[in-house]
Amino acid sequence: MFYRIRSIWQKELMDNLRDRRSVIQSLLFAIGFGVFYAVFNPLISASFIEQAESTQHIPTQGIEYTTPAFLDVLDAYGIVLETYEGDLTADIERGALPAGLIIPPSFAESLANTDPAGLTLYVNPSAGGLFSPDFSNERLELAINAYNSNTAVERITAEDLDPDILSPIALSEESLMTPQQQAGLFASFSLPLIVTILIAQSGVFLAIDVTAGEKERGTLEALLVSPASDVEVLVGKLAAVFTFAVVPVTLTLLSFYFATFFLPESVQAAPFPFSVILVALLVGIPLTLLFNVIVLILAVRQNTFKDAQAASSLVTFLGLFAGFVVAFRPPQSDLAYLIPLYGPVAVISKSTLSAPLPETAIPFAILGSVVGVIVALRIALRLFNRERLLYSTG
């Protein structure tokens, strides 16, 4: 049995290794993709940090109506009001500006009379794009809250009252985020998504070629008249697909890790611990096998390579879906890591933040994938029989 499985595995490998150009291209792509992500991830993280620390310029109409004390507070928070000539609201509405502030003529007088002084902030969050917004109102709100507190203290003091009566609870905040966690903040969303899509796509073309491709070329009949059983045919083909799938996944993760040590200082961030790569491989390899079985199931039901490509696009959607679900609904219990696909993605996401994983997270994620493989194999065995392989119409 094992001899025949090995023979089928070697046949499929040799058939695909003959196309050296495609093999070299796939290996170079895997390495290049890892290097690309090694550069991309710190650049994105650095852009978020730079935006948070840079001076915020707000187009404003009515600056002449404000007060020096208010401007000083804004300056302390890195906010500069800039006089804007033109139709401010119209330009914000069409997306030319992300935000604008209008100060009414009664602003300074209202403050002097201890009356509420209103400001109008117009925003358009679509300006600048989803991941690179040009404006965040959080800093402005902090500055206004600080000004309100200072003004309230001055007014209370003028009435010979203790300013502390305004603050029965004082909250101080200090960030304890480590450099590794800061580097992994964006990667906690992007790395699991990229790894899952990479796993889903690795081996897809070989899986299609050894099923629907051989059907279309008429070469499947020669294999089916061999002494190999249906189970041996399935396992041999799956072993070849899995071999071709694991190599690029491993190369991508390793090249991503080692490339970070050769980046220029201008784009370097705190390096990922190698444990993140090991965790991704531990939970990613069983997940790769699960995806390979799913693609074989989808492809074997088709009679042409083109139809099988369209059917196998489902696996990419599954990878994207799992990544977004984990981003917005992380596991609430250890048992959630048993869910196939969801569990491995959640493990990778949490490991990028250098956060402690539950002791059962990795074993459960692996176990969930293994159970998924067993269930998928039972389905595949029902499809991998001579009658279905030769005469099914999809």
Stockholm file with secondary structure:
# STOCKHOLM 1.0

chainA/1-394         MFYRIRSIWQKELMDNLRDRRSVIQSLLFAIGFGVFYAVFNPLISASFIEQAESTQHIPTQGIEYTTPAFLDVLDAYGIVLETYEGDLTADIERGALPAGLIIPPSFAESLANTDPAGLTLYVNPSAGGLFSPDFSNERLELAINAYNSNTAVERITAEDLDPDILSPIALSEESLMTPQQQAGLFASFSLPLIVTILIAQSGVFLAIDVTAGEKERGTLEALLVSPASDVEVLVGKLAAVFTFAVVPVTLTLLSFYFATFFLPESVQAAPFPFSVILVALLVGIPLTLLFNVIVLILAVRQNTFKDAQAASSLVTFLGLFAGFVVAFRPPQSDLAYLIPLYGPVAVISKSTLSAPLPETAIPFAILGSVVGVIVALRIALRLFNRERLLYSTG
#=GR chainA/1-394 SS CHHHHHHHHHHHHHHHHTCHHHHHHHHHHHHHHHHHHHHHHHHHHHHHHHHHHSCEEEEEECGGGSCHHHHHHHHHTTEEEEECCSCHHHHHHTTSCSEEEECCTTHHHHHHTTCCCCCEEEECTTTTCSSSCSCCHHHHHHHHHHHHHHHHHHHHHHTTCCGGGGCSSCCCCCCCCCHHHHHHHHHHHHHHHHHHHHHHHTTHHHHHIIIIIHHHHTCHHHHHTSSCCHHHHHHHHHHHHHHHHHHHHHHHHHHHHHHGGGSCTTTCCCCCCHHHHHHHHHHHHHHHHHHHHHHHHHHHTCSSHHHHHHHHHHHHHHHHHHHHHHHHSCCSSGGGGGSTTHHHHHHHHHHHTTCCCCTTHHHHHHHHHHHHHHHHHHHHHHHCSHHHHHHCCC
#=GC SS_cons         CHHHHHHHHHHHHHHHHTCHHHHHHHHHHHHHHHHHHHHHHHHHHHHHHHHHHSCEEEEEECGGGSCHHHHHHHHHTTEEEEECCSCHHHHHHTTSCSEEEECCTTHHHHHHTTCCCCCEEEECTTTTCSSSCSCCHHHHHHHHHHHHHHHHHHHHHHTTCCGGGGCSSCCCCCCCCCHHHHHHHHHHHHHHHHHHHHHHHTTHHHHHIIIIIHHHHTCHHHHHTSSCCHHHHHHHHHHHHHHHHHHHHHHHHHHHHHHGGGSCTTTCCCCCCHHHHHHHHHHHHHHHHHHHHHHHHHHHTCSSHHHHHHHHHHHHHHHHHHHHHHHHSCCSSGGGGGSTTHHHHHHHHHHHTTCCCCTTHHHHHHHHHHHHHHHHHHHHHHHCSHHHHHHCCC
//
